[in-house]
Amino acid sequence: MWQPDGWDVRVRLGVLTPHADVGPESELRAMAPADVGLHAARVPFGAMGSGGVMDPTIPLAPVRAFAEPPHVDEAAELLAAAPLAVIAYAFTSSAYVIGPRAEGYMLDRLSKRAHGLPVVATCAAAVEALRALGAGRIALVDPPWFDETLSDLGRGYYEDSGFEVPYAAPCELPSGQTLIEPRALHDWVASRVPDTAEAVVIGGNGFRAVGAIAALEATLDRPVLTANQVLLWAALRAAGSPTSTVTAYGRLFSTP
């Protein structure tokens, strides 16, 4: 008689996302079980216009600014007023620019502003996921709107975190969020990942990627991590909620 109304959830996760980006919420909702609530706060991002429009490559200054006070801090504080278990920072490129140490300071700052709620971030989550999977050498694939400089900073982020990165490059697909298709991403990545890589990391929370995870893992026979996938995994762990309830989105969720 009564229809599901979204109220009966076992855990609620908050998401900090760029103001015009629908990618993180779309992918997180696709992966999350129905009893996981998702609640987003939007943060101004200077490289993104109305309708999610961006330049073919994004400049570094607004990427860095996204991680700095006051906007993201204010959004975290407002979001934390809701009955949440954890807040997830859905933005990859700022970690590339500021590095793992500064990313850790940012997470501590946001957690304090969020009244002590745990705050997890994409790249830090990817590092923990790689360690859980026992992968030490990675191939890093970034969105086409990341230029070579930003992708090189991504390589440096993972090298500073203790990984070997034998391959790192922006994906050579059309530069635009709505132009990415899972099949095209699968074919591009599968044709370029070197045999020496023990795992594939696909960066960019606005990069349409989770739909290709299962196919890529079947083709490459190694773990594939994407930005929103690792963010959901880390958020569930921080909330004390099981990750194994997420199915069909990679080996990560079944990893002890």
Secondary structure as the mmCIF struct_conf table of DSSP 4:
data_model
#
loop_
_struct_conf.conf_type_id
_struct_conf.id
_struct_conf.beg_label_comp_id
_struct_conf.beg_label_asym_id
_struct_conf.beg_label_seq_id
_struct_conf.end_label_comp_id
_struct_conf.end_label_asym_id
_struct_conf.end_label_seq_id
HELX_LH_PP_P HELX_LH_PP_P1 TRP A 2 PRO A 4
BEND BEND1 GLY A 6 GLY A 6
BEND BEND2 ARG A 10 ARG A 10
STRN STRN1 VAL A 11 PRO A 18
TURN_TY1_P TURN_TY1_P1 HIS A 19 ALA A 20
HELX_RH_AL_P HELX_RH_AL_P1 GLY A 23 MET A 31
BEND BEND3 ALA A 32 ALA A 32
TURN_TY1_P TURN_TY1_P2 ALA A 34 ASP A 35
STRN STRN2 VAL A 36 VAL A 43
TURN_TY1_P TURN_TY1_P3 GLY A 46 ALA A 47
STRN STRN3 MET A 48 MET A 48
HELX_RH_3T_P HELX_RH_3T_P1 SER A 50 GLY A 52
STRN STRN4 MET A 54 MET A 54
BEND BEND4 PRO A 56 THR A 57
HELX_RH_AL_P HELX_RH_AL_P2 LEU A 60 PHE A 66
TURN_TY1_P TURN_TY1_P4 ALA A 67 ALA A 67
BEND BEND5 GLU A 68 GLU A 68
TURN_TY1_P TURN_TY1_P5 PRO A 69 PRO A 70
HELX_RH_AL_P HELX_RH_AL_P3 HIS A 71 LEU A 79
TURN_TY1_P TURN_TY1_P6 ALA A 80 ALA A 81
BEND BEND6 ALA A 82 PRO A 83
BEND BEND7 ALA A 85 ALA A 85
STRN STRN5 VAL A 86 TYR A 89
BEND BEND8 THR A 92 THR A 92
HELX_RH_AL_P HELX_RH_AL_P4 SER A 93 ARG A 113
TURN_TY1_P TURN_TY1_P7 ALA A 114 GLY A 116
STRN STRN6 VAL A 119 ALA A 121
HELX_RH_AL_P HELX_RH_AL_P5 THR A 122 LEU A 133
TURN_TY1_P TURN_TY1_P8 GLY A 134 GLY A 134
STRN STRN7 ARG A 137 ASP A 142
TURN_TY1_P TURN_TY1_P9 PRO A 144 TRP A 145
BEND BEND9 PHE A 146 PHE A 146
HELX_RH_AL_P HELX_RH_AL_P6 GLU A 148 ASP A 160
TURN_TY1_P TURN_TY1_P10 SER A 161 GLY A 162
STRN STRN8 GLU A 164 PRO A 170
BEND BEND10 LEU A 173 LEU A 173
BEND BEND11 SER A 175 GLY A 176
HELX_RH_3T_P HELX_RH_3T_P2 GLN A 177 LEU A 179
HELX_RH_AL_P HELX_RH_AL_P7 PRO A 182 ALA A 190
TURN_TY1_P TURN_TY1_P11 SER A 191 ARG A 192
TURN_TY1_P TURN_TY1_P12 ASP A 195 THR A 196
BEND BEND12 GLU A 198 GLU A 198
STRN STRN9 ALA A 199 ILE A 202
TURN_TY1_P TURN_TY1_P13 ASN A 205 GLY A 206
BEND BEND13 PHE A 207 PHE A 207
HELX_RH_3T_P HELX_RH_3T_P3 VAL A 210 ALA A 212
HELX_RH_AL_P HELX_RH_AL_P8 ILE A 213 LEU A 220
BEND BEND14 ASP A 221 ARG A 222
STRN STRN10 VAL A 224 THR A 226
HELX_RH_AL_P HELX_RH_AL_P9 ALA A 227 ALA A 238
TURN_TY1_P TURN_TY1_P14 ALA A 239 GLY A 240
BEND BEND15 THR A 243 THR A 243
TURN_TY1_P TURN_TY1_P15 SER A 244 THR A 245
BEND BEND16 ALA A 248 TYR A 249
HELX_RH_3T_P HELX_RH_3T_P4 ARG A 251 SER A 254
#
